[in-house]
Amino acid sequence: MKPSPFTYHAPRTVEATLGLLDGLGDHAKVLAGGQSLLPLLSMRLAAPEHLVDINRVVGLDRLEVSPAGVRVGALVRHARLESDPEVAEVLPLLGRALRQVAHPTIRNRGTTVGSLVHADPAAEMPAVLVLLGGSVELASATGIRTVAAEEFFRGPLEADLRPGELATSAWFPATGPATGTAFLELSRRHGDYALVGLAAAVDLDDQGRIASARVAYLSVGPTPILLDLTAAVSGATPGGADWAGAGALAAEQVDPDSDVHADAAYRRHLVRVLTARGSAHAAADATARSSHPPQEAQ
């Protein structure tokens, strides 16, 4: 199939883009990487009257890395973020998750901010943003607002993006020196959408014991789901923690749907198994990143 007819716009500045979007309102769609939008247009699941191509807009390709975190501009491609050595040093979870996003060809063109705005509950980057407590910056002709990740994802393919707004960047806060992370997912084939996936973070205290454990899930609900599993493992050593218990606790708190790819019971089973495995990996990463040597389980 071919897309419905639309009027094409190619602004060169943020100001011109916002002026266009302000006038066009909900009759327009923004094109960045296009790896999600173009299939929707071709299948006529989306039929905007106007397409605003931001690929020539100056300044939206900025990637800013500091000890505090990583700010990703709207035109930063997945592949660039995945391979940046400074990003890998400050926030290795980004690279771990991005390597699971589709295929290299898609990552070469697709944008991380575009993936967040698309708000697919099976996508990797929304779960990462939620786990880290990040945010999305939205600009309009009337000003700028910042929306926390926990409020940005409102439902399947529904983000808190108002008519006339442009997502200009996303902020991924850095984790602490005693925090370890991991990313795991299970799919039928690499590059397919995950049946279940997760991003995990484990914090150690100054004695090298577990202070907190939290996990954000994809493909489990209509939006990324964040669970605090600290109660199952608090105070334990990374090697002696009851990670199976953490997985069981997580499985009790999720309510996945059944679809043609997997039923709810199988997804709940995957939550249990992947939580135990991913959290243990995150705890090992925390030990490696911190100054504390592994302790014997007691």
Steps between C-alpha positions, in 0.01 A plus 500: 500500500593866467450783747202728475577837335668753728675836479873478566689761705876517560579783745862590581469645851328407823308828493366432149407145600307618805323763294390236252383260769314777679301575187445141393405357841390137499490492118880454491749224576870553561751295298842434656636148445169380363558135589167483684306773320558395139354148541194654667462741207545225243235283666280809541476446872600866517385755242622848595425789268851641557840340554763718669849368426742621771815336360638834380430686824823636645588403856275200551785253450682602819621227732613635837677275749594604853552323834136583577359317201438498126283745306393365163380736229203419280719411200756282680487158335492180704829387345684815602379477858581128511860544385597822681788421743413782740142374526630149568715636784229708667194285435578151363135395526421706189732295280378174652141586417566652159673186378162329535313758291399342168793462257806714416330641190212625711732638768701689238193706415264478795518761777486436871268793570275385217475158663399662828232712333366197313436347846487140390468288818721237334784748433821499700576868556177597680574237765855631540377858539249391765756296693744791512237758591571702187290756319406638158525867407213631289505834319213697349438851374396596853794356692677188627382237743674196643304181562627227732519152349243360742245751367607510135377154396121505519403186309589285199643733234384797708742751649433826681568707189250776427410636156759756397776353719836362389705261713841665481702279736496228764695496826644173637642556852825320580505225759720518808843335537349219709210434260505215252269456204398231256270462203342171393223403262368188335376508142434235237786638292753772573352825379140394550292670766562339837247263651625642832794727570639692794750757615629439854693712750649389831653742753757396761555668835841596639543144629447347159155367588184557304327826580236493226392307192258621235397373159315657205320268260403515135239287322328434832240781512362791299791718619840424656450353848740590782519273804694545823627156607716617788294313759611165360874567512578796728808454716623190320830469318475496120607136493271394783180685411176316434469600137249224437287656773530837327379337180205344679413836657505664158283228344236558769478871414467492121185436300612437141263449208483205265550548128604301192861495618460379860229446757485676834623199699811465286576870526465483878741205500748703294468789746594263782799348320636815336463703821712255696760483225509871416509617861789264577688639200434855619625411848820354355543816296455708815774304673731549204431874485529566871806491720368212706633145443241219494405372845411148598129430546400478864 
